[in-house]
């Protein structure tokens, strides 16, 4: 049965951090296409976008697979 990102039993881990939202969205799409649930948390200051990060979280059990997918995407460019 597929897991839901709001499941309280998930232990989330940051696998990517950036100041550019579009980069996080691209990676999120790649991971979701592979069945990995993702959550983007935007910690940027709403007045000063130069401050803060945008973080991409996945369930701890999917970290290795997610990193492999990200690495493969970078080397395919």
C-alpha positions in Angstrom: 0.0 0.0 0.0 1.4 3.4 -0.9 2.5 5.6 1.9 1.2 9.1 2.4 3.6 12.0 3.2 1.5 13.2 6.1 1.8 9.8 7.8 3.0 10.5 11.4 5.2 7.4 11.4 7.5 8.8 8.7 10.9 10.0 9.8 11.8 12.7 7.4 15.3 13.7 6.3 16.6 16.6 4.2 18.3 15.4 1.0 18.5 18.7 -0.9 18.8 22.4 0.0 18.8 25.4 -2.3 17.8 29.1 -2.5 16.0 28.5 -5.8 12.5 27.0 -5.6 12.4 25.8 -9.2 15.4 23.5 -8.5 13.6 21.9 -5.5 10.5 21.5 -7.6 12.4 19.7 -10.4 14.0 17.3 -8.0 10.7 16.7 -6.3 9.1 15.8 -9.6 11.9 13.4 -10.4 11.5 11.6 -7.1 7.7 11.5 -7.2 7.9 9.9 -10.6 9.9 7.1 -9.0 7.3 6.7 -6.2 9.2 8.5 -3.5 7.1 10.9 -1.4 8.6 14.4 -1.0 7.9 17.5 0.9 9.3 21.0 0.2 9.8 23.3 3.2 10.4 26.9 2.3 12.4 28.5 5.1 13.1 31.7 3.1 12.2 35.0 4.6 9.1 36.3 2.8 10.5 39.8 2.6 14.1 39.0 1.8 14.4 35.9 -0.4 18.2 36.0 -0.1 17.8 34.8 3.5 17.0 31.2 4.2 16.8 27.9 2.4 14.3 25.7 0.6 14.7 22.1 1.8 13.5 18.9 0.2 12.6 16.1 2.6 12.0 12.4 1.9 11.3 9.5 4.3 14.5 8.3 5.9 14.0 4.8 4.4 14.1 6.4 0.9 17.2 8.6 1.3 19.6 6.3 -0.5 17.3 5.7 -3.4 16.5 9.4 -3.7 20.2 10.4 -3.7 20.9 7.8 -6.4 18.1 9.2 -8.5 19.4 12.8 -8.0 23.0 11.7 -8.9 21.8 9.9 -12.0 19.9 13.0 -13.1 22.9 15.2 -12.7 25.2 12.9 -14.7 22.6 12.6 -17.5 22.7 16.3 -18.2 
